[in-house]
């Protein structure tokens, strides 16, 4: 089914690219998000399974997971930025982004998070989990995630090494966010908020790309391995430490619903044993 997904994805993508070249318009991130979701929906229909099998239900738990994801994504970037500021390695000036450009950038970050999480934590990840197990699926998707980012602007020297490690582990971090909640809501919220805080709020690059920003950082003479340079906090040592810590916490995290299910299962087992006597 993974191969079928890529065939369907190509069947949607190739005609769009041809049409865009014919009429001279750009294939935007919105188009990419629609294509990935459409391919996912098509494959789920082939399996006669609902989209909620991948996305999770839209209920109170989804709202809670969204809020947790937003907070976690924000802290993921705020902690290394505050550390660098308190140590005197960076300071900020007012950015040049106006309201319209900030709203546009925010919309782009939302679409990036949706497109990438549907692609990397959606149908492919779920099929790999069933066939290979969680860890192999995590490693395979992390390698794929890194491969799609490997030629981003600024990926050279030490920055390339740090960014590559960070991106690889970040994929596993988002994977654990999905595994613990059985929903794409938390990884999408984390992904969006980490990019938004890093780029739009704090003014760093986001995977080497610049965007409208509320603040602009000044690095002075601080080394790039410490600040991430133009690539962003994703390529900094403090940023890497925060990603590793967050990934470990998600791996160890036991959501309340999981604990409740475990307790319910044990109670049912005890009842079964009692009735057997």
C-alpha positions in Angstrom: 0.0 0.0 0.0 3.0 2.4 0.5 4.0 1.9 -3.1 0.3 2.6 -4.2 0.3 5.8 -2.1 3.3 7.1 -4.0 1.8 6.1 -7.3 -1.4 8.0 -6.5 0.7 10.9 -5.2 2.6 11.0 -8.5 -0.7 10.7 -10.5 -2.0 13.8 -8.8 1.3 15.7 -8.8 2.7 15.2 -12.4 -0.4 16.6 -14.2 -0.4 19.6 -11.8 3.2 20.3 -12.6 2.6 20.1 -16.4 -0.5 22.4 -16.1 1.5 24.9 -14.0 4.3 25.0 -16.5 1.8 25.3 -19.4 0.1 28.4 -17.8 3.0 29.8 -16.0 1.7 29.6 -12.4 3.4 28.3 -9.3 2.7 25.1 -7.5 2.2 26.5 -4.0 2.3 24.8 -0.6 -1.5 24.9 -0.6 -1.6 22.8 -3.7 0.9 20.4 -2.1 -1.2 20.1 1.0 -4.3 19.4 -1.1 -2.5 16.7 -3.1 -1.2 14.9 -0.1 -4.6 14.9 1.6 -6.3 13.8 -1.6 -3.8 10.9 -2.1 -4.3 9.9 1.6 -8.1 10.0 1.2 -8.0 8.0 -2.0 -5.8 5.2 -0.4 -8.0 5.1 2.7 -11.1 4.7 0.4 -9.3 1.8 -1.3 -8.9 0.2 2.1 -12.5 1.1 3.0 -11.2 2.9 6.1 -12.2 6.3 7.4 -9.7 9.2 7.5 -10.2 9.3 11.3 -8.1 6.1 11.4 -5.1 8.4 10.6 -6.2 11.8 11.8 -7.9 10.8 15.0 -11.3 12.0 16.1 -12.2 15.7 16.3 -13.4 15.8 20.0 -12.3 17.3 23.3 -9.2 15.1 23.4 -8.2 16.6 20.0 -8.6 20.1 21.4 -6.4 19.2 24.4 -3.8 17.6 22.2 -3.8 20.7 20.0 -3.1 23.0 23.0 -0.4 20.7 24.3 1.2 20.7 20.8 1.1 24.5 20.6 2.7 24.9 24.0 5.4 22.3 23.3 6.2 23.7 19.9 6.5 27.2 21.3 8.8 26.1 24.2 10.9 24.1 21.8 12.1 27.4 20.3 11.7 29.8 23.2 14.0 27.8 25.5 17.1 27.9 23.2 16.4 31.5 22.2 16.2 32.7 25.8 19.3 30.7 26.7 21.2 32.5 24.0 19.9 35.9 25.0 20.7 35.4 28.7 24.2 34.3 27.8 24.6 37.5 25.7 25.0 35.8 22.3 22.0 37.4 20.6 19.7 40.4 21.0 16.7 41.5 19.0 15.5 44.5 17.0 12.1 45.2 15.7 11.3 43.2 12.5 9.9 44.6 9.3 6.9 42.4 8.8 3.5 44.2 8.4 0.1 42.7 9.4 -0.6 41.3 5.9 2.8 39.6 5.5 2.6 38.2 9.0 -0.8 36.7 8.3 0.4 35.3 5.0 3.5 33.7 6.6 1.3 32.2 9.4 -1.0 30.7 6.7 2.0 29.2 4.9 3.4 27.7 8.2 0.0 26.1 8.9 -0.1 24.6 5.4 3.5 23.4 5.7 2.7 21.6 8.9 -0.5 20.0 7.5 1.2 18.9 4.3 4.3 17.5 5.9 2.6 15.7 8.8 0.0 14.1 6.5 2.9 13.0 4.3 5.4 11.8 6.9 3.1 10.8 9.8 0.0 9.9 7.9 -0.7 7.0 5.6 2.9 5.9 4.9 3.8 5.9 8.6 0.8 4.0 9.6 1.4 1.3 7.0 5.0 1.0 8.0 4.1 0.7 11.6 1.8 -2.2 10.9 4.4 -4.0 8.7 7.8 -3.2 10.3 7.0 -2.0 13.9 7.3 1.4 15.5 11.1 1.8 15.6 11.9 0.8 12.1 9.0 2.9 10.8 10.3 5.9 12.8 13.8 5.5 11.5 12.7 5.1 7.9 10.4 8.1 8.0 13.1 10.2 9.8 15.5 9.3 7.0 12.9 10.3 4.4 12.1 13.5 6.3 15.8 14.4 6.3 16.2 13.6 2.7 13.5 16.1 1.7 15.3 18.8 3.7 18.9 18.0 2.9 19.4 20.7 0.2 17.7 23.5 2.0 19.5 26.9 1.9 22.5 27.2 4.2 23.0 23.4 4.6 26.9 23.5 4.5 29.7 22.6 6.9 28.9 22.3 10.6 25.5 23.8 10.1 24.6 20.9 7.7 25.7 18.3 10.3 23.8 19.9 13.2 20.7 20.6 11.1 20.7 17.1 9.7 20.8 15.5 13.2 18.2 18.0 14.4 15.8 17.3 11.5 16.2 13.5 11.9 15.4 13.6 15.6 12.6 16.1 15.1 10.9 13.6 12.8 11.0 11.0 15.5 9.7 13.7 18.0 6.7 14.3 15.8 6.3 10.6 15.3 6.1 10.0 19.1 3.5 12.8 19.3 1.4 10.9 16.9 2.0 7.5 18.5 1.0 8.7 22.0 -2.2 10.3 20.8 -3.2 8.3 17.7 -3.9 11.7 16.1 -2.3 14.0 13.6 -3.5 17.0 15.7 -0.6 17.2 18.1 2.3 16.8 15.6 0.6 19.4 13.3 0.2 21.8 16.1 3.8 21.3 17.3 5.2 21.5 13.8 3.3 24.8 13.1 4.1 26.5 16.4 7.8 25.6 16.3 8.1 27.1 12.8 6.0 30.1 13.7 7.8 31.0 16.9 11.2 30.4 15.4 10.6 32.4 12.2 7.7 34.8 12.6 8.1 35.7 16.3 11.8 35.4 16.9 13.0 36.2 13.4 15.3 33.2 12.8 15.5 31.4 9.5 13.2 28.3 9.3 15.2 25.5 7.7 17.2 28.1 5.9 14.3 30.1 4.6 13.5 33.7 5.5 10.0 35.1 6.0 8.1 38.0 7.4 9.0 38.5 11.1 8.0 40.5 14.1 11.6 40.6 15.5 15.0 40.4 14.0 17.9 38.7 15.9 21.4 40.1 15.9 24.1 37.5 16.5 27.2 39.7 16.9 30.3 37.5 17.0 28.6 34.3 18.3 29.6 31.2 16.4 27.0 29.7 14.0 27.0 26.3 15.7 25.7 28.1 18.8 23.0 30.3 17.1 22.2 28.3 13.9 23.1 31.3 11.8 20.8 32.0 8.8 19.5 28.4 8.9 17.7 28.8 12.2 17.7 27.4 15.7 17.3 24.0 14.1 21.0 24.1 13.3 22.2 25.2 16.8 23.5 23.1 19.7 20.9 24.6 22.1 18.2 23.9 19.6 19.4 20.3 19.2 19.5 19.8 23.0 15.8 21.0 23.3 14.7 18.6 20.5 16.4 15.7 22.1 14.9 16.5 25.5 11.4 17.0 24.0 11.7 13.7 22.1 12.6 11.8 25.2 9.8 13.4 27.2 7.3 12.4 24.5 8.7 8.9 24.4 8.2 8.6 28.2 4.8 10.4 28.2 1.7 8.5 29.2 -1.4 10.3 28.1 -4.3 10.2 30.5 -6.5 8.3 28.0 -3.8 5.7 27.6 -3.5 5.3 31.4 -7.3 5.0 31.7 -7.4 2.3 28.9 -4.6 0.4 30.7 -6.5 0.5 34.0 -9.8 -0.5 32.3 -8.0 -3.4 30.7 -6.6 -4.6 34.0 -10.0 -4.3 35.7 -11.6 -6.3 32.9 -8.9 -9.0 33.2 -9.6 -9.2 37.0 -13.3 -9.5 36.4 -12.7 -12.3 33.9 -10.5 -14.1 36.4 -13.1 -13.7 39.2 -15.9 -14.9 37.0 -13.9 -17.9 36.0 -13.9 -19.2 39.5 
